[in-house]
Amino acid sequence: MLENINIIEWIGYIGSVIVAISLTMSSIIRLRWLNLLGASIFSTYGFIIGAMPVAFLNLFITLINIFYLFRIYSAKDYFKILHIRKENRYLLYFIDFYSKDINKFFPGFCDSFKNHLYDNENLLCILIIRNANVAGLFIGRKINEDEMFIEIDFAIPEYRDFKTGNYVYKQNQDAFIEMGVKKLITEAKNKKHHHYLKKMGFAEQSGKDGKVTMIKQVQVQK
């Protein structure tokens, strides 16, 4: 059956599949980009076969996606770091609410936080606020005077576009300096997390146990 499908039909199928996949994305940016690609391919398919309603509808969808992507990338975001106590009710609710998603990126963190991290006196808990919305959670633990181990750096699905991470690790390094932290240490949990840490300026250091340790030197901003 597949051998009977010509190239033009394949274009239509590919466009349809990409549009369908885009609707499964939890990230708005990924949804927009994939939908843009799928709609543009499907629009091309419509023009080729002379189906003008299909062509113009998907051309319109393509332009809408371009418009909103431009707004997203050109919009100015306002960030703020909010220090909270580890016993804060909202923090506990946040971890519980996003526990399934958190465990995908930081396996075992939720149980670890409740069982022994919670009792650690050197724990730093921060909510990252973006445009008055809670965009993510950062929890670190000082392991000596000038080093901090990052237990979790989690962004909710709507804000996984590196802007939140850029604010914490690049624009707000002075906050770590004020706490006496000169080095940030963490472990890459998976390929996506490893890629993210590299984008944030962490350098890779292989450990004897096979775990990939990521290190970032904190610098005073000029």
Residue, then its C-alpha position, 0 to 999 in steps of 0.5 A: m500500500l505504501e508503495n502506491i503513495n506518491i511524493i505529493e501525498w507524502i507531503g500531506y501526510i507528513g504535514s498532518v502528522i507534525v500538526a498532530i504531534s504539535l498538539t501534544m506538546s506541553s511547552i507553548i513554544r514547542l507547540r508553536w514551532l511544530n505547528l508552524l512547521g506542520a501548517s506550512i508543509f500542509s499549506t504547500y500540499g494544498f497549493i500543489i494539489g489545488a485545494m485552496p481552502v486547505a492551502f489558505l487556511n494553513l497559510f493563515i495558521t502559519l502566519i498566526n504562529i509566526f506572529y505569536l512566536f515573534r511576540i514570545y521572543s521579543a517580549k520582556d520578562y520580569f523575573k524575581i527570586l523569592h526565598i522561602r522556608k523549607e516548611n512553607r506550605y506552598l513549597l510542599y504543595f508545589i513539589d507534590f503537585y508536580s511530583k510526577d514531572i519532577n521525578k522524570f527529571f530528578p528521580g527520587f527527589c520528592d521522597s528524598f526531600k521528605n525523608h532527609l533533605y527536609d532536615n538539612e539546615n544548609l538548604l536553600c529554597i527558592l521560587i523563581i517568579r516570572n511575570a508574577n507567576v511561579a515559573g520554577l523551583f531551585i533547591g541547593r545545599k551548601i556542602n562547604e563554605d563556598e560550594m553548593f550542590i543543586e538538588i533540583d532546578f525545575a521549571i514548569p512545562e510552560y516556562r521551559d525555554f531557557k529564560t528562567g535558567n538564564y536568569v538564575y545562572k547568568q543574570n543573577q550570579d551576584a545572589f550566589i556571591e552574596m551567600g558566599v557560593k563560588k562553585l555550583i555542583t550538580e549531576a546530569k540526570n539524563k540527556k535533556h538535563h545534561h544539555y540544559l546544564k551545558k547551555m547554562g555554562f556548566a562544565e562536565q566532570s566524570g566521576k569514578d562512579g560513572k555519574v556525570t558531575m556538572i560544575k559551574q564557577v560563579q563569577v561576579q557580574k560587571 
